[in-house]
Amino acid sequence: MSVESCSFDELPRRLFLDSSTLQRLESYGEFIFDGGSIDDDDRICSVPGGIDDIEALRCIMFVGQRACLELVVSNSSLQEVEDSGRISYLMWAHEVLGYWQDVLRNYADNDVAPFGRRGVELAQKLESPKFGYFSLKDRLLIRDAVLLECHAFVTMDNKLGKNADHIGKEVGLKVMSPRSYWKLLEPWAAVYM
C-alpha cells in the first residue's frame, strides 16, 4: 500500500516483520544497530533500493527504541527462518520473538487485551479464492499478521509489495517496504528524540 503520510494516531505501531526483513536485520545488524559500515562491494549494493531499505531499517529501529514499536514475528516466520538452516539467523529470530513475547506479557501485566475479534474475522477472508494466487507460505504470514492484529507488514518481497493495495483493501493490513514505512514514521521521529 503506497501510503505517503498519516496522522500521528494512524501511524502503524504493531509491525509484522517477514523473513526477508528479519534476515536483513540480522545480516546488517552491525550497521543498523551499532552504526557500522557496509562495504562498497557488499551484495546489498547491487540490489535495487537495497541500501535505502537498510538505511530505513536503521532509522526505524533507532526511533523504535523510544516509540514503543511492537515488532512481531510468528511461528510461521520462525519456520521459514528454521528452513534456511542458518543458526545465527534462527537465534536472531528467537531474540525478536522474545521481544514480542515481552510486549504480550506487558499487556497481560496491565490487564489489557492485545487482540480483539477483528483479526479472527479478517483472517477468514484469506481462505477465499481472492488470495489463491499467493503461495502457501505468504498466505500463512499474511494470516498471522492479520490474526495478531498488526497495523503493517514490513517486507522486502517485491511480489507482496505489488499486491499491497489488494491486501490492504481486503484485510486492512498495510504491506510496506522499510522505505515506505520510514516515510510515514519520519515526520513523527522528532517526537521520540
N, C-alpha and C positions, 0 to 999 in steps of 0.2 A: 504494500500500500504506500503510495507516494504521498506522504504527509509532509508538508513544508513547515508548518508551525502549529502550535496548540497553546491553549491556556495552561497556566500552572496546574489547575485541577485535572486537566485532561492528560497530563504528562504520564506516559506509561511507566509504572514503577515496578511491576512484577514482570520480570523478563525471563522468558524461557530461552535457554542457551542450547542451540542444537549442537551436534557433534562437530561440525565444521568450525563453529565459534569456540567451542571448548578446546579443540585442537590448536587453534591459533593462540588462544590464551596460554596454553601450556608451552607451545613451541617458541613463542616470543615473549614469554613471561618476564625475562630479564629486561627487555625493552619496555614492556607495558607497565610493570610494577616497580622496577628498580632504576629506570632511566638509562638502561644500557643502550648500546648501539646495534644497528643492523648492518652487516657487511654489504657493500655495493653489489657483490656477486651472489647474494643470497637469492634463493629461488623465488621468494615473495616479490622481489623486484621485477620479475618477468610476468607476474600475474596482473592483469588489468585491474587497477584500483586496489591492489593488494596492500601496498604501503599505506594508502589512505585509510583502509579498513583497520590496519594495525594501529595507526596513529589515533583513529577514532576510538578504538578499544582502550587505548591508554588514557584518553581524556574521560571516557565513560567511567572507567574503573577509579580514576582519581576523584572525580566528582561523586561517584557512587559510595565512596567511603563515608561521606557525610550526608549524602542524600537518602540514605537508607533504601537503596535499590534492593529489591528481592531478586536474587539470581537463582533460577530454578533449573534443576535437572530432574530427570525421571528414570525409572527403571529401564524404559526403552532407550534412553540416552546412554545409560551405563552399558546396556547390551551391545550397542554399536561400538562403544569405546573398547569393551572387552574383546569384541570380534577383531579389532585392529591388531591385537597381540602385543601392543606396546605397554609395558609395565609402568613407565613414568607417566604416560597419558592416563592410564587407569587410576593411578594414585592421585593424580591431579583431579580427575573427575570425582573421585571419592571425597576429596577435600572440598570441592564445590558442593557436593551432596551434603556434607556435614554442615556447611554454612546454611543451606536451605533447611535442613532439619532443625538447626538452631532458631531460624526465623519462625518455623512452625511451633517450636517449644515456647517461644516468646508470646505468640498468640495465645497458646494454652495457659501460660502463666498469668496472663492478663484477662482470662475468661472471654476472649474474643474468638469468634469463629472465623477461620481463614477462608472458608468457602461457603457458598450458598448452594442453591439448587440449579442455578443458571448454567454452570459448567456441564452438569449431567445432561440437562435438556439440550444444550447446543451440541454436545458430543454425539448425540444420536443422529444428527444431520450428516455426520461424516460417513455413515453407513449407506447413504443414498448414492445412486449412480452419478450424481453430480461430482463426486470425488473419486470415481472409478479410475481416472487417469493417473492418479498418484500411486507410487509404489507402496507396498505394504509398510515399509519402514517409515516413509514420510507420513502416511496416514496415522501410524501409531504415535509419532512425535507430535503431530498436529493435535491428535486426540488428547494426548497427555497435557499439552499446553492449554487446551480448552477445559479439560477436567480440573486442572489446577488453577483455573481462572486467571491465567496470565493475561496481561494487557498487551504484550508484544512478544513476538517470536523472532529472536535475533539469529540471523543466518547469513552465511556467505555462499549458500547454494543458489545459483542463478535460476534454476527451474522453479524453486519455491518463490523466489523473488518475482519471477514473471507471472506467477499466479496469485500475487498478494491481493489484488483487487477482489478476485473471486472468493478467496478465503475470508477476507475482511467482510465482504457483503454477506456471506452465508453464516459465518460463526462469530463475527465481531473481533477477530484476532488480527492485530496489525503485524504483518510479516515485514521485517525491516533488516537492512544490512546495518552493520555498525555505523557506517557513514550516515545513513538516513536517520538512525536513532540519535546520533550525536547532533545532527541539525535541529532536532526537537529539543534536546537537553541543553545545548549550548547557550541559548538565550537566558536560561534559568541558572546556569552554572554559578554565577556570582552570588546567588542567594546562599550557596553552600560553602563559599570560600571564607 
